[in-house]
Amino acid sequence: MNYKIVTDSTCELTADLVKQLDIHVLPVIVTLGDKQFLDNVDITSKQVFEDMKKGEIYKTSQIPLNTYIDVFSHYAKENIPVINVVMSSGISSSYETSVIAVNMVKEEYKDARIYTVDSKCCSVEMGIAVKYMAMAAQNRKSYEEILKILEFCKTNTGVLFTVSDLKYLSRGGRLSKASAFIGNMLNIKPILSVTEDGRLEVIDKVRSSKKVFQYIVDKVRSDIPKEELEKAEMIISYADNEEIAIGMKQEIVNSVGMEKDKISLQDIGPCIGVHTGPDSLYVFYLKRHLPLEMYS
């Protein structure tokens, strides 16, 4: 049985990978006042960051119920089984909406094989899992086998990121306004990660960009066993400042010993960028490589 993998645009997968692995990506909605844009479709992160620096306030909203219903109905009508991988319910209500859509579609297509899954992750962390899940789907793996990949990636993916201005996290409700104001005054750089249940958490605070680099290097070095370094893979995302990502990559290569070609750089998408702001830095890496037999 060949499952169709559906996901949302917060997965940050490249257009080439989406096409190669035949993944159906649903764009999250980005709003500016009364204007609506589809994430990475009719708005770019470059435009978002330029506007944010001018004081514009962007917001995001979840994928509409009708969009899920239309997509699920299409595949049900064609008798194509679907696994829909949704951003963490810890930061979005999209999972709840997708469950409602599945139930509504199954009222008409009672035998439809449509599954929606709370990934408990977001951004490139989810993208790494979706990539391998799509590979497994192309190789006709079972539903249970494909879900094991998500669990493996969730357990073994390191997520570290930092922001240059705490006000963006404050706007999204991740940090109080008072804490954001004091943190900015003291030049505090928060190091954030994702909890097991898919929520954002501040795991440490440092006072300079240099210490941010050192913290990430030390964490990566402790997370990836030496015997895994040759197979380790990492994605460094950046928000409107590629030089920061290039510098971070060089630090990882010099201090951890990862190969350059195992570390890729990419611009973060509009939806994630709205909540973290310009000059943010994100590091995602697998602590252990995914066994080939799981997805081939």
C-alpha positions as a Python dict, from the first residue, in 0.01 Angstrom:
ca = {
    (1, 'M'): (0, 0, 0),
    (2, 'N'): (152, 330, -110),
    (3, 'Y'): (55, 608, 132),
    (4, 'K'): (37, 972, 26),
    (5, 'I'): (218, 1195, 275),
    (6, 'V'): (46, 1526, 341),
    (7, 'T'): (193, 1791, 570),
    (8, 'D'): (195, 2165, 631),
    (9, 'S'): (442, 2430, 519),
    (10, 'T'): (603, 2468, 862),
    (11, 'C'): (804, 2154, 777),
    (12, 'E'): (1041, 2382, 578),
    (13, 'L'): (1117, 2118, 314),
    (14, 'T'): (1284, 2242, -4),
    (15, 'A'): (1081, 2254, -324),
    (16, 'D'): (1311, 1993, -481),
    (17, 'L'): (1253, 1744, -199),
    (18, 'V'): (878, 1802, -205),
    (19, 'K'): (869, 1726, -577),
    (20, 'Q'): (1110, 1433, -558),
    (21, 'L'): (922, 1263, -275),
    (22, 'D'): (574, 1358, -401),
    (23, 'I'): (471, 1523, -74),
    (24, 'H'): (153, 1730, -61),
    (25, 'V'): (230, 2047, 136),
    (26, 'L'): (-53, 2263, 267),
    (27, 'P'): (51, 2627, 318),
    (28, 'V'): (-18, 2798, 650),
    (29, 'I'): (-179, 3143, 624),
    (30, 'V'): (34, 3450, 696),
    (31, 'T'): (-153, 3775, 760),
    (32, 'L'): (-66, 4143, 758),
    (33, 'G'): (-364, 4350, 866),
    (34, 'D'): (-654, 4239, 646),
    (35, 'K'): (-425, 4085, 383),
    (36, 'Q'): (-374, 3710, 369),
    (37, 'F'): (-84, 3523, 210),
    (38, 'L'): (-4, 3156, 165),
    (39, 'D'): (319, 3063, 339),
    (40, 'N'): (607, 3037, 88),
    (41, 'V'): (361, 3054, -203),
    (42, 'D'): (273, 3420, -252),
    (43, 'I'): (497, 3567, 17),
    (44, 'T'): (867, 3519, 89),
    (45, 'S'): (1063, 3531, 412),
    (46, 'K'): (1272, 3814, 264),
    (47, 'Q'): (959, 4029, 226),
    (48, 'V'): (840, 3940, 576),
    (49, 'F'): (1170, 4027, 743),
    (50, 'E'): (1207, 4355, 552),
    (51, 'D'): (860, 4457, 667),
    (52, 'M'): (918, 4343, 1025),
    (53, 'K'): (1229, 4559, 1046),
    (54, 'K'): (1008, 4854, 947),
    (55, 'G'): (769, 4777, 1233),
    (56, 'E'): (503, 4580, 1044),
    (57, 'I'): (331, 4313, 1254),
    (58, 'Y'): (266, 3983, 1079),
    (59, 'K'): (57, 3703, 1225),
    (60, 'T'): (-25, 3348, 1122),
    (61, 'S'): (-341, 3142, 1125),
    (62, 'Q'): (-397, 2772, 1090),
    (63, 'I'): (-492, 2587, 775),
    (64, 'P'): (-872, 2618, 732),
    (65, 'L'): (-1097, 2320, 797),
    (66, 'N'): (-1230, 2334, 440),
    (67, 'T'): (-878, 2300, 301),
    (68, 'Y'): (-825, 1976, 493),
    (69, 'I'): (-1168, 1849, 386),
    (70, 'D'): (-1101, 1925, 18),
    (71, 'V'): (-760, 1756, 20),
    (72, 'F'): (-872, 1449, 215),
    (73, 'S'): (-1184, 1414, -1),
    (74, 'H'): (-975, 1423, -318),
    (75, 'Y'): (-757, 1134, -205),
    (76, 'A'): (-1051, 940, -60),
    (77, 'K'): (-1233, 968, -393),
    (78, 'E'): (-922, 838, -572),
    (79, 'N'): (-887, 559, -312),
    (80, 'I'): (-540, 681, -216),
    (81, 'P'): (-449, 627, 151),
    (82, 'V'): (-321, 933, 335),
    (83, 'I'): (-98, 1005, 634),
    (84, 'N'): (-128, 1370, 729),
    (85, 'V'): (159, 1494, 948),
    (86, 'V'): (66, 1807, 1140),
    (87, 'M'): (270, 2059, 1336),
    (88, 'S'): (273, 2007, 1713),
    (89, 'S'): (-54, 2049, 1899),
    (90, 'G'): (162, 2219, 2163),
    (91, 'I'): (188, 2528, 1944),
    (92, 'S'): (-110, 2505, 1709),
    (93, 'S'): (-468, 2380, 1693),
    (94, 'S'): (-416, 2242, 1342),
    (95, 'Y'): (-418, 1882, 1464),
    (96, 'E'): (-764, 1923, 1619),
    (97, 'T'): (-889, 2079, 1296),
    (98, 'S'): (-744, 1797, 1086),
    (99, 'V'): (-912, 1535, 1308),
    (100, 'I'): (-1249, 1703, 1253),
    (101, 'A'): (-1182, 1702, 877),
    (102, 'V'): (-1095, 1331, 877),
    (103, 'N'): (-1417, 1244, 1059),
    (104, 'M'): (-1626, 1457, 824),
    (105, 'V'): (-1471, 1304, 511),
    (106, 'K'): (-1520, 952, 646),
    (107, 'E'): (-1893, 1019, 678),
    (108, 'E'): (-1904, 1024, 298),
    (109, 'Y'): (-1614, 789, 223),
    (110, 'K'): (-1655, 529, 495),
    (111, 'D'): (-1369, 307, 376),
    (112, 'A'): (-1123, 591, 327),
    (113, 'R'): (-783, 531, 482),
    (114, 'I'): (-699, 875, 616),
    (115, 'Y'): (-480, 918, 920),
    (116, 'T'): (-377, 1246, 1077),
    (117, 'V'): (-81, 1250, 1314),
    (118, 'D'): (31, 1503, 1572),
    (119, 'S'): (404, 1524, 1502),
    (120, 'K'): (482, 1689, 1838),
    (121, 'C'): (738, 1894, 1648),
    (122, 'C'): (761, 2177, 1398),
    (123, 'S'): (984, 2346, 1142),
    (124, 'V'): (1285, 2152, 1011),
    (125, 'E'): (1252, 1899, 1294),
    (126, 'M'): (920, 1794, 1143),
    (127, 'G'): (1067, 1823, 794),
    (128, 'I'): (1339, 1570, 871),
    (129, 'A'): (1078, 1319, 986),
    (130, 'V'): (845, 1389, 692),
    (131, 'K'): (1130, 1340, 446),
    (132, 'Y'): (1205, 991, 571),
    (133, 'M'): (836, 906, 610),
    (134, 'A'): (784, 996, 244),
    (135, 'M'): (1079, 777, 145),
    (136, 'A'): (925, 489, 338),
    (137, 'A'): (586, 554, 175),
    (138, 'Q'): (743, 538, -170),
    (139, 'N'): (889, 201, -71),
    (140, 'R'): (544, 79, 29),
    (141, 'K'): (608, 57, 401),
    (142, 'S'): (306, -2, 626),
    (143, 'Y'): (132, 264, 832),
    (144, 'E'): (291, 127, 1149),
    (145, 'E'): (639, 127, 992),
    (146, 'I'): (601, 484, 871),
    (147, 'L'): (488, 601, 1216),
    (148, 'K'): (796, 438, 1373),
    (149, 'I'): (1008, 676, 1166),
    (150, 'L'): (830, 977, 1313),
    (151, 'E'): (890, 844, 1663),
    (152, 'F'): (1258, 776, 1589),
    (153, 'C'): (1314, 1124, 1449),
    (154, 'K'): (1128, 1292, 1732),
    (155, 'T'): (1340, 1104, 1987),
    (156, 'N'): (1670, 1156, 1808),
    (157, 'T'): (1652, 1506, 1660),
    (158, 'G'): (1830, 1787, 1840),
    (159, 'V'): (1664, 2128, 1817),
    (160, 'L'): (1834, 2450, 1925),
    (161, 'F'): (1750, 2804, 1826),
    (162, 'T'): (1795, 3160, 1939),
    (163, 'V'): (1646, 3499, 1854),
    (164, 'S'): (1791, 3848, 1833),
    (165, 'D'): (1484, 4029, 1971),
    (166, 'L'): (1259, 3876, 2235),
    (167, 'K'): (957, 4088, 2139),
    (168, 'Y'): (860, 3846, 1861),
    (169, 'L'): (833, 3554, 2104),
    (170, 'S'): (638, 3784, 2335),
    (171, 'R'): (386, 3866, 2061),
    (172, 'G'): (329, 3496, 2005),
    (173, 'G'): (265, 3434, 2374),
    (174, 'R'): (589, 3238, 2429),
    (175, 'L'): (734, 3499, 2664),
    (176, 'S'): (584, 3771, 2885),
    (177, 'K'): (622, 4132, 2770),
    (178, 'A'): (806, 4219, 3091),
    (179, 'S'): (1056, 3935, 3045),
    (180, 'A'): (1110, 4033, 2683),
    (181, 'F'): (1174, 4397, 2775),
    (182, 'I'): (1421, 4311, 3053),
    (183, 'G'): (1592, 4048, 2840),
    (184, 'N'): (1648, 4292, 2555),
    (185, 'M'): (1779, 4557, 2796),
    (186, 'L'): (2033, 4310, 2938),
    (187, 'N'): (2124, 4174, 2592),
    (188, 'I'): (2015, 3827, 2697),
    (189, 'K'): (2016, 3565, 2421),
    (190, 'P'): (1777, 3281, 2501),
    (191, 'I'): (1856, 2927, 2385),
    (192, 'L'): (1531, 2749, 2306),
    (193, 'S'): (1434, 2393, 2223),
    (194, 'V'): (1123, 2176, 2193),
    (195, 'T'): (985, 1957, 2472),
    (196, 'E'): (873, 1596, 2430),
    (197, 'D'): (512, 1710, 2405),
    (198, 'G'): (597, 1960, 2132),
    (199, 'R'): (609, 2289, 2323),
    (200, 'L'): (876, 2556, 2308),
    (201, 'E'): (1096, 2599, 2613),
    (202, 'V'): (1387, 2821, 2709),
    (203, 'I'): (1667, 2586, 2814),
    (204, 'D'): (1932, 2846, 2888),
    (205, 'K'): (2024, 3215, 2855),
    (206, 'V'): (2355, 3368, 2752),
    (207, 'R'): (2465, 3727, 2700),
    (208, 'S'): (2643, 3735, 2366),
    (209, 'S'): (2635, 3581, 2019),
    (210, 'K'): (2976, 3427, 2083),
    (211, 'K'): (2837, 3240, 2383),
    (212, 'V'): (2541, 3126, 2174),
    (213, 'F'): (2782, 2962, 1930),
    (214, 'Q'): (2977, 2800, 2212),
    (215, 'Y'): (2662, 2668, 2379),
    (216, 'I'): (2538, 2510, 2054),
    (217, 'V'): (2879, 2359, 1978),
    (218, 'D'): (2901, 2205, 2324),
    (219, 'K'): (2547, 2066, 2303),
    (220, 'V'): (2599, 1915, 1959),
    (221, 'R'): (2930, 1763, 2068),
    (222, 'S'): (2766, 1600, 2370),
    (223, 'D'): (2458, 1482, 2177),
    (224, 'I'): (2622, 1311, 1878),
    (225, 'P'): (2837, 1007, 1965),
    (226, 'K'): (3174, 997, 1791),
    (227, 'E'): (3080, 680, 1604),
    (228, 'E'): (2781, 865, 1454),
    (229, 'L'): (2970, 1170, 1326),
    (230, 'E'): (3036, 1027, 979),
    (231, 'K'): (2664, 968, 923),
    (232, 'A'): (2531, 1265, 1120),
    (233, 'E'): (2326, 1521, 930),
    (234, 'M'): (2246, 1878, 1024),
    (235, 'I'): (2041, 2164, 887),
    (236, 'I'): (2115, 2520, 995),
    (237, 'S'): (1839, 2767, 918),
    (238, 'Y'): (1870, 3142, 935),
    (239, 'A'): (1644, 3446, 925),
    (240, 'D'): (1771, 3715, 689),
    (241, 'N'): (2135, 3675, 796),
    (242, 'E'): (2319, 3399, 614),
    (243, 'E'): (2654, 3507, 760),
    (244, 'I'): (2545, 3390, 1105),
    (245, 'A'): (2458, 3046, 968),
    (246, 'I'): (2788, 3022, 776),
    (247, 'G'): (2977, 3108, 1093),
    (248, 'M'): (2782, 2851, 1293),
    (249, 'K'): (2852, 2584, 1033),
    (250, 'Q'): (3226, 2653, 1044),
    (251, 'E'): (3224, 2629, 1424),
    (252, 'I'): (3052, 2289, 1405),
    (253, 'V'): (3301, 2164, 1147),
    (254, 'N'): (3604, 2289, 1342),
    (255, 'S'): (3494, 2199, 1693),
    (256, 'V'): (3269, 1894, 1653),
    (257, 'G'): (3430, 1730, 1352),
    (258, 'M'): (3125, 1697, 1127),
    (259, 'E'): (3187, 1694, 753),
    (260, 'K'): (3094, 2012, 566),
    (261, 'D'): (2880, 1827, 315),
    (262, 'K'): (2668, 1686, 599),
    (263, 'I'): (2563, 2035, 707),
    (264, 'S'): (2318, 2222, 487),
    (265, 'L'): (2206, 2583, 516),
    (266, 'Q'): (1863, 2720, 432),
    (267, 'D'): (1657, 3033, 483),
    (268, 'I'): (1372, 2990, 730),
    (269, 'G'): (1023, 3025, 587),
    (270, 'P'): (778, 3314, 644),
    (271, 'C'): (552, 3135, 894),
    (272, 'I'): (830, 3038, 1137),
    (273, 'G'): (1005, 3370, 1081),
    (274, 'V'): (697, 3566, 1187),
    (275, 'H'): (723, 3414, 1536),
    (276, 'T'): (1099, 3433, 1584),
    (277, 'G'): (1194, 3748, 1394),
    (278, 'P'): (1493, 3859, 1181),
    (279, 'D'): (1846, 3741, 1265),
    (280, 'S'): (1726, 3424, 1436),
    (281, 'L'): (1935, 3107, 1413),
    (282, 'Y'): (1811, 2749, 1418),
    (283, 'V'): (2012, 2426, 1436),
    (284, 'F'): (1854, 2084, 1372),
    (285, 'Y'): (2047, 1757, 1378),
    (286, 'L'): (1999, 1383, 1407),
    (287, 'K'): (2186, 1245, 1707),
    (288, 'R'): (2172, 897, 1555),
    (289, 'H'): (2132, 808, 1189),
    (290, 'L'): (1808, 648, 1081),
    (291, 'P'): (1869, 280, 990),
    (292, 'L'): (1838, 231, 615),
    (293, 'E'): (1595, -61, 651),
    (294, 'M'): (1341, 167, 820),
    (295, 'Y'): (1273, 365, 504),
    (296, 'S'): (1416, 171, 208),
}
